[in-house]
């Protein structure tokens, strides 16, 4: 290039060959410092002032080692997301949830906005802010998650990075578990006292709300109204709430009431008008529960959470 004056450097894509070695616990990573600095303002600031040589500084192959106080597995997926564009693709790519959380934690800590937003984009459909989105979520299609999804680190991570709009549904999912399961979980103590208190209060509120969602059972059908057979429908409404299956749903205020449930009421002999009216009352109860869900866990209302989400995702 020295003799060719027609060539021009693309300054933003002219990286120095300097490498840096990062160490997290016993795992080490050798990466290009220039690319890391270009993506992370925290690492850029960290490398502005080179450290003077020191006999006490750890080095490998003559390269100084920078120690990171993060989980090695988090650092590994974080660096892969930066250096391998195919590793952490946007939704609807299927990503392991622990990878999403690790990348979210470190992109927040080391300020890599576009990857932080990408991680939040992956979590958004799983922990939505609208009831219709909740009804449409299919965990197995969105991430490599299943019914045994570990909610504890999700709550910890969302709290840590300030993604509070993810928490209402995360808390709701956690509180589907019975109290004994929560208290005996090995991860319960890791949540911290404040989060534990939030879970306990919200758990009680959530379980009690089933009575409001099912209050259509107490609506008395009168002769001359829309009900085709008031004595029969009233008898059914008195009998159905006593079924063990119904009370088992108290842990799942938003779930367990698909079309099959309403067809079963019709099969039991409830008239079509009452099935339709009860379904509408149930829907209104679900919406009321949804509207109150954030406050059950000491969070701001949905409107404020939506604004927080909008602002966070606008920085890419």
N, C-alpha and C positions, 0 to 999 in steps of 0.2 A: 504493500500500500504506500510505502514511502515514496515511490517514484510515480505514483498515479494520482495526480491532483484532481481528477474528475470524481473520485470516490468520496462520498460524504457519510459520516457516521450518523446512524439513527441513535441519538443519544439515549433515548428511553429503552433501547434494546441493545445497548453496548455494555454488557456486564463484565465486571472484573472477574478473574478466575479465582479470587480468594475464597477459601472455604472456612467453615466454622464447624466445630464439633460441639454438639449439645449432649448433655448427659442428664438423664432422668433416672434417678436411683442407679441401677446397675446397667441400664440400657443406653447405648451411645448412638448418635446420629451424625454423619458427616454430610453437610449440605452446602450449597453455594450461598455465601453470605449476601451477595448482591440481590438475589431473587427474594430471599427472606426479608431483607430490608425494604425492598420495593413493595411487598405485600403487607408488611406489619409495621406500623408507625412505632410501636413499642420496641421492636428489635432494631429499627432504624436509629432510634434514640440511644439504645443500648450500645450500638457499635460506633456512634459518632466519635467518641474519644477512646482511642485504643489504649488498652491497659499496658503500663510499662512492664517489661520482662521481670519476672519474679521467680525465685527458686521455689516459692511456696505455691505458685500457680500450677495446677495440673495441666499436663499437655500430653498429646498422643501424636507420634510422628512429627513432633515439632510444632503441632497446631494446638493453641490454647483451647482448653475445654471450658465451656460455659455451662454451669450447673443450673438446671431448671427444677423448681420444687413442684412438679406436677406428676401425675401418674404416668408411667412409661407408656401404657397403652393409649392414653389420651394424646401424648406427644406424637406417637407414631402415626395415628390417623390424622392428626392435625397437619403434620408435615407432608403426609401423602396427599392430603387435600390440596395443599399449596403446590407441590412439585409434580403431581400426576393429575392432569385435568380429567382423566377418565375415572378416577377413583371415587369422587364425590359429586355425582351428577345431580342436577336439579330434579324435583319431582316431575313425573311419576316414577323415576328410577327407584328400585327397591334397595333400601339401605338398612343395615343392621341398626337397631335403635341405640345400642351402646356406642356405635360409631357417631351417630348424630349427636348424642349428648356430649361425647368427648370433644368433638369438633366445636360444638356450641360453646362449651366452657372455655376452651382456649382461644377461639376467635374473639370471644368477648374480652378475655383477659389481655390478649396481645393485640387487640384492635385490628381485626381483618374484616371490615364491614360486609363485603360481598359474600364471604363464606358464612358469616354469622347469620345474615339474612337467608341464605340458602338452607342452613340448618333449621331456622325458624319456619321456613316454607315447608319443610318436611314434617314438622310437628303440628303445623296449623290444622290440617284436616283431621288429625287424630284428637286434638283438643280444641274444638271449634268454639266460636263465640255466638253462634246462632243455632236455635233448636233444629231447624230444617237440616243444617249441616250435620248435626249430631245424628239425626235419624238416617242420614245417607252414608255415614262413615262405615267403612269395612276395613278393619285393622289389617287383615291378612293381605289386602290388596294395596295398602298404602306403604307399609313397611314390613320387614320380615319379623313381625310380631305375632303373637298368638294370644290365647285367652290367659296365659300365665305371665303376661307382661308385668315387668317389675316397675311399679308406679313410684316406689320410694325415691330412686335417683332422679326421676323426672321432676318430682316436686322439689327436691333439693336443687337441681340444676336451674329450673325455671325461677326459683326464688333467688338464687345466686346471681343470675344474669339479668334479673329485673323483667323477665317475660311473664308478668303477672296474669296476662290474659289467658295463658295456658292452664292456670291453676284451678279455676272452678271445676272444669271437667276432670282434671287429674285428681283433685280431692274427691269429687263425686265417685270416680271409679275406685279409689282406694277405700272409700267408706261403704262400698258394697260388701266388703269383707266383714265378718262378724267381729265383735269387740275382742273376743279371746284370741282370734287369729292376729289381730293388730298388735295387741299387747305382748304376745308371745313371739312375734317375729324378731329374728335376729337383727333386722334393719331398723326396728322401731326406735331404738336408742340413738341411732345415727341422725334421726330427723331433728333433734334438738328440742328443747323444752317448749319454745314458742310454737313450733310447727306441731308438736304433739298436742298441745292445748287446743290449737285450731282444729286438728283432726277430731278430737274428742267432742268438742262443742258441735262441730258440723255433722258428725256421725249421728248424734242424737236428733238434731233438727231434720236431717235427711230421712231417718227412719220414721219420724212422726208425720211426715208430710203425706204418706200414703193415704191417710184418712181424708185429707183434703182432695187428693186426686180422685178418690173413690167415693166422694160424697154424693154422686148421682144415685148410689144405692139407697140413700135415705129420702129421695124425692118420691112422694106418694102420688101414684097415678089415680086420677079421679074420673068418675063416669062423666061422659060428655066432653072429655078432652081428646087429645090425639091418640091415646092408648086404645087399642082394639079390645083388650080384655084386662081391665084394671085389677080384678081379684087375682088372676093368674100371674100377671107381671109383678104385682106387689109381693105375692108369695115368693116368686123367684128372687126378687131383690132382697128379701129378708133371708133367704136360704143361701144364696151364693156367697155373701161376705163371710159366712162361717167356714168356708172350705179352706183346708190347710194350704192348698195351692195358692189361693189369693194372698194369704198372709205371708207366704214365702216370698211374694213379690215386694214386701215392704222394704227389702234391701235394694230394690231396683225400681225406684220411682219413675224413671224415664223409659224403662225397658219392660219386656214381657207382655206387652199389650198389642200384639200384631193383629192382622186381620183374622187369623185363626181363632183368637180369643173371642172376637166379636161374633164370629160364625157359631162358636160353641154356645153363646147365649141364645142365638136364634134356634139352634138345634134343641136347646132345653125347653123351648116353647115361648120365649119372649117375643112379643109382636115386633114387626119391622120398625114401626114408628118409635117404639121405646129403645130398640137397639140403636137407631140413628140418633135419637136425642141423647142417650147415655154416652154414645161415642163422642158427640159434640161436647158434652159436659166434661168428659174425661180429657179431651183435647185442651179445653180451657184450663183445667186443673194442671195439666202438664206444663202449659205455657206459663202459668202463674208460678209453678215450682221453678221453672227455668229462669224466669225474671228475678227470682229471689236467691238463686243459687250462689252468686258471688258473695252476697252479704252473709249467707250462712257460714262462710269461712273467713269472715272479717276482711273481705276484699272490696275494692270500689265497685260501683255498679257497672253494668255492661257498657254503657255509653262511654264512661271514662276508660275502661279497659280497651274498647275499640279504638279510641284516640291514641292510647299508648301504643297499640299495635301498629296503627297507621304511621306514627312518627318513627317507630323503630324500623319498620320495613322500608321506609323512604330513604334511609341512609345505606346506599349500596356502593 
